[in-house]
């Protein structure tokens, strides 16, 4: 009678020959209990356990791909969960495993973005940060607008500075720019440039620089502006030296040097007039190109 019943069962259920059908909740629970009871090493020697891991990798492959992970990373997370008591005693083991794998994939992806361990990514005070970014990843550099890269000088005010006009304190950028322009005019004047010529030329350069927005664009526009040079009455050699001294040499080889930065930028970033006067190359360039030192034959007006 028993043999007949087994035969009938096999005819109606092809899976009856398998000891554990791990695709169902009951079958998975039975398999996990048996593997736990067998003891250490059961997961590595049992053929059904190997089939289970292959099935798990296939089952959670879409979830792993969604978070940019390898399917076996999801299978590894499922393996860690399946060995716990909570899964063995759960009413629906697959639901518990799926939930745990989803959470692990989320924090694995978060950890890769934060460049930290999964354990750290699970902590709220760590996951609250945004992913690291390169400065070149944005069109506008992060240092231009993020407050973390801004510094304020909280130096104490001296007695001599106590009477500074309050309006000037509200516009430090304008004050710094105006001071840089005046220092540049003073520098050229000290190096034998006529005061009126130096002021007119430098103020015209600063006006064009304000409109174009970049030193390179201003240099290219002014270099070809013969009309402005004629109105300012500045020889060609002196005009070229003025542009290179103020805006910097546009050649890429000089980009990171004092010659490439130019007088205006050097004054704006904190260099003082005495420091510029110790730059022998700059002093020679400006003084030799002074309009008062041009030859009387008029050849410099070409």
C-alpha positions, 0 to 999 in steps of 0.5 A: 500500500505504501509503495502504491501511494509513493508511485501515485504521488510521483505521478502527480508531483514531479518534484516529490523526489527532491528532499527539499524544494528550496524555491518554496518557503517551507522547503527553504526553511527545511533545508536551512534547518538541516544545514544548520543541524549538520554543522560547520562545512555543510554549506560547502559539501552539500549539493543542494546548498550549491544549487540554492546559491546558484538560484539565489544569484539568479534570483537577485541579479536584477536587484544587484544590477539596479544598484551597480553590483555583481549578482554574486555580491547579492548572493553573498549578502543572502548567504549571510542572512540565510545562516541566521536564526531569524530566517530559519524561524521566519514564516516566510524566509524568502521575504526576509532574505529579499528585504535583507538583500535589498537593504545590503545592496542599497548600503553597498552602493552608498558605501562605494559612493562615499568611499567607505565600508558598508558598516560605516555607510549604514550609520546615519551620520556618515550616509548623510554626506554626499558622494565625493566629487572632483573639482573638475566634475562641475562647470563652476568650481566648487570652491567658487560658491561653497562656504566650506572653501571660503575664509574670513579674516577676523583680524582685530581692527587697529586704532588707525582703522577705527575711523574707516567709513562704514560704507567701505566695509560693506563692499570689500571686493570693490575696495580691493579692486579699486586698491589694486588699480591704484597700486598698478597705476602707482607702479607704472608711474614709479617706473617712468610712465607719465601719470596721465598715460598710465592712469588712462591706459590701466583704467581702459584695460580694467574696463574691457576686462570687466566687460569680457570677464576673462584676462585671456579674452580682454588681452585678445580684444585689446591687442587688436584695438588700434583705435583705443591705442591711438586715442590713448596715444601709446606706442605699439611697443608700450601698449603690448608691454602694458597689456602683458604686465597688467593681464599676464602673458597669455602663453600657456607655458606662463600660466602658473608663473608670476609672468602669466598672472599679471600685475592686477591678479597678483595685487588682488591675491595679496601681493603688495607694491613693494613685492612687485618692485622686487620683481626684476623681470617685471620692472625691466619690462615696464620701465623699458617700455615707458612712452617717455623712453621711446626713440625720437624717430617715431618707429615705436608707433608702428 
